Amino acid sequence: MANQFLIKEKMADMKALSTSEIEALNLGTYSGVQLLGYYQKGDTPAPIEYYLTTTGVNNNGDTITSGSVILKANFEGKIIDALYYGISSTITTNNTQEQLQHLFNSKAIAINLPKGVTIEVSETLEVMTDHCVIRGNGFTLRQKDNSGMLGTGNGGKAILQLKGRGIKLYDITIDDNLDNNFVIENGYKIHACTPTTNPSGSSKYYGHSVLGINGDDILVDGITILGASWAGISVGPWGSNTKIKNPQVINCRVEQSYRDSISVHSADNALIENNYVLNAAHHMIHNYRNCTGTRITNNKCLQNFENLYIWHDNFSPSAGERTAIVVDHVSYADKTENTRVDNNYISSVGLEDFRIGITSQGWPIGLIIYNNTILRCSNGIFLTNGLPRGVSTIYSNTIRECIGGIRLASNFGGQTGGVTTPQVVNLNIIDNEIDAITDAIVFQGTQSQILNFYEKLNLNILANKIVGTPVYAFKQDFNFGSNTANNQINVLFGEGQNKSAGLITTATANKTEVTGSFNLKIEDYYTVNRDTIVWTQNIVPDQYYKIAEFKIRDGQRIAGEVKMFDNRMNVDTCRLHFMIKSASVISTVESSTPATNKTLIASNIYWIRTPLDGNGVYTYMLFIRGVVTDSNISATFSNLFISGTLLDEDVKFIKSATGVGSLPTGTGFLTTNPAIRSFNQATASSDTSTSPGTTYSQTEVQGILTELRDLKIKLRNAGVLAT
């Protein structure tokens, strides 16, 4: 019988072993005890096997004391049910915080929780087991009334902390029970506050996070947070030099948060995707600091000012920051790099419900804000307290029914985040659709701030569509003056934009429609479908004017077209099609004007290729040459396609006011001209041959040949056929 188990139908029977059964276990008569159910036979997914041990404390789960013996089940690496610890949807005896913590300590790799069960919590629950999968099935954790977990600031106790590597948590509701958790301080009732908003005057924080993520490769999916007196889902170890990797927060719902609905700090490659966030006093999704590669995508952020929770006796909804998505960099040493905010939907009931749709502050590096929809905010996108460093892009966003569209503010008090050296900023605002009441795009600050804090500021505003009737389509609140050689603001307005709404702004604004040059930064594959206009001014005959530069690595290609016209009276137009691939260029010119008195012909258009540099890059330059005195030649780029790896300057569009007497020459330089294709109308070619009979005669064949030769001569004269 030594290989047999003592069989018990339920836990109560196993806890009440007889003296003879205990003796048989001690003698080795039985290998152990097999339990067929917890409360009744068959209520667990499978029988549970327990073995004698000499250590352990009864926990009504994996360790059981019966009489003088201790029995233990080994759940490490196994798939188990919460009922193995007596947590049940029908019998609530063991539905306690203590029993749930025993379950989480089981070292099982998968845990199934019962549907419809609520367990109240007054201490932080922790999951430490690596690669554990917890399926909630609609399970609820609820903070107890007056639990004492509120604490002060970040010292408050989270309800659930995930600390093991590779944990996956699904379909759990966590209720912060806001109404029944508060402190009374100097007669004031406080559910949450900051030192500056504490109504009692004590300068204390109050609040706590609800769900904490503090391990690598953790996924939370389908979690519902009902109220958060600080952060709803807090990703990363707060205030630590340690960073976690690859956290994911997807398909979650967070309602009524005080500080952050979802916050990310000290994390690499965080993914915040497809979450639904409703009503927050300060920030909904906050990428805070010491973060690299965060992606915030496909989230819905909805705000109703009138439904904000009243967090303390003196709380005013209008005093909160009320921002949907924040990319922060408050500590200059703890860098926030390569954040992507894309395809999010942000909407509120009234214009004041959200102060800002998407914002950045404190010099984040490499920020992309792409294809977001922002409705009814005071400001759609607001970059402040140090513009994003490196190369950053705001493109293809839709901003509707907002007071302000895109707002750039270089103004800040002191050296934000400890920054002590001037920064290099290349910021592109491209192809956004903006419906604003006051300013569609506004740049604020002072000249001294630009000079003190920016080594180079290259701001490119291109092909944005301004709809409605804003007071200003573009507003610049300061004059750069003459001491800003390194600072460029380049603004290009393409076709289809509303040019009637105050393009030239305040009296002090030093702004023209195109200034200097425009650098187009490319990531992976990008298409410019809207027209990009550059031009030359006051052409001097036989002078050469550069209008574009293209940088190409081996394997890259750029293809597109440029429409050019002599705008004396638009009498001379042509269209240049081109493809540049590594060390070659293919291009043709189509002309629509007679060959006489032409300004724009093949002999006046030049491609110059520079020698291959040390980084394996060719530079191609497009020049035009004018022959008509004082004419202006405009070039409109459109349908530009770029593929390949990123270069610092893939494409530069250049406004040339001054020509040069000769083209660049030297060892390795190559000059080519595109072929010209003329679409001038040929002179009439008469039908001289007679209609043939049933068989061709020699005279009929000769007539057809004569007519074809006449047609070829006239097509050559028109420039259609080569001579």
Summary of the structure (lengths in Angstrom):
residues: 723
radius of gyration: 36.0
end to end distance: 107.3
largest distance: 128.5
contacts: 2527
relative contact order: 0.05
helix: 10%
strand: 42%
